[in-house]
Structure formats: C-alpha cells, structure tokens
Amino acid sequence: MSSIIRSNPLATIGHVVSLFLASVGRLVLFTGSIIGQGIRPPYYPKQLGRMIIEIGYYSLPVVGLTTLFTGAALALQSNSGFADMGAENSIPLIVALAITRELGPVMAGLMVAGRIGAAFAAEIGTMRVTEQVDALVTLSTNPFKYLLFPRLLAATLMLPCLVFVGDVIGIFGGYAVSVKALGFSPIPYINNTWNFLTWYDVNTGLVKAAVFGFIVALMGCYHGYHSKGGAQGVGTATTNAVVSASILILLSNYLITEAFFGM
C-alpha cells in the first residue's frame, strides 16, 4: 500500500486528504463529547471558577501590554502615512477601528493561545501520560465534565472580557502617543474617537474573541488529551496546541470579518 502511494501522486493526495478528514472528524466528535456531556449534571463550579481566574485575571497583564504597545505603534505608523495627505484627523478613527475590529481580538487570541493553550495541553497531557485521567474514570469522575468542559466554557467567556479591556488599553495607547508625541489636542482626539466608533465595531471584536477563546481551549484540551509517549509526547502536544490554535485563529478571523463586513 505504501509503495502505491509513493508511486502515484493522486494516491498521495488522496491519502493526505483522507488523513485530514479523519482528523477533522475526530476533532468534531471530541468537541461534541465535551459539550454534550458538559451541559448535563453534575457540574463543577469550583473548577470553572479556577479556570476563570487563571484565564481572565492572570492573562490580563500580557494582553494589556500587548494592546497598549500595539495601539501606540499604530498611532505612530498612521501619522507617518496620513501626514503626507493632510489626513491626521483620521488617526483616532483608524486606531479605534483597527484595535476593536482586528488587532485587539487577534493579538489577545494569539497571546492567550501561547499562554493558556500551551498550559492546558501540558497539564492535561501530563495527566494523560501519568494515567491520572484513567484514575478519574476509576473514581467515577467524567474527565470531559471535570477537566475539559470548565476550560472550554471559561475561555469562551473570559476572552471577550480580556479583549474589551484590551480595546480600552489599546485605544489609550494610541491616545497617549498622539497627544504626547504627535501634538494632538486631547479633547478633539477623544471626541473623534467617541463620535465615529460604534458598538457594532466593538461587538464584532467581542464575537471574534469568544470564538478565539473556544478555539484556544479546544486545541489545548484536544492535543493534551490525545498525547502519548511520555515527556516527549507532552512537549509535542503543547507545540501542536499552540500552532493549531494560532492558525485557526487567523483563519476564523478572516471568516468572521467576511461575515460581518463582506459585500
């Protein structure tokens, strides 16, 4: 069979496609198992609360710093481009729209993927290879309910909160640079931002954030739960979780943008 695949390009393509579809099928079934079993009692509110603190509170510094410097750099770049056209008054709107619609959710999603996705994959993967997951089953505790569903729900709920705070910090970063370094007047800058930024723009970013949070938690749980081979397997699962989550974040960002703003 392997010799046929190597000698026939169409067989190679078909083999790759079949492997891809099989992986997608396993992921869909895994997701359905988490949601289907997680919405039925018993529930584990302490686990959910711990995940909310871990994802929301402890991820806030890295998200805040990322959006702060992103907004500041965006203001500088916008000024260098719009100054030649005499359109400096558009800088507040450009900074606000870019942060709320695109950069805030995407940057927060990628940062959380690197922090939370990797942590989920490492923690669950370690429990998997050391048979702690099997021990939970032995104790009549469903690992999908106890380990996976609280992480999935907490990430979906908390990433929009992180993005909302990050939007405020990012817009403030653009404001601070514009006022202190570029010579803008504070009141007109704030008025331009407030008058042209709509809740539709903000809500678009929050919808993206919820999807990104779901993706990050799902990839971390999926790769961690299916890890094997000891410490090396856990390391591979962690890498795969971050890479796959990052790619899916960028892909879903385009699809959601097309859905909201496509003609």
Secondary structure, DSSP 8 states (H G I E B T S, - for coil): -HHHHHH-HHHHHHHHHHHHHHHHHHHHHHHHHHHHHHTSS---HHHHHHHHIIIIITTHHHHHHHHHHHHHHHHHHHHHHHGGGT-GGGHHHHHHHIIIIIIHHHHHHHHHIIIIIHHHHHHHHHHHHTTHHHHHHHTT--HIIIIIHHHHHHHHHHHHHHHHHHHHHHHHHHHHHHHHTS---HHHHHHHHHHH--HHHHHHHHHHHHHHHHHHHHHHHHHHHT--SHHHHHHHHHHHHHHHHHHHHHHHHHHHHHHHH--
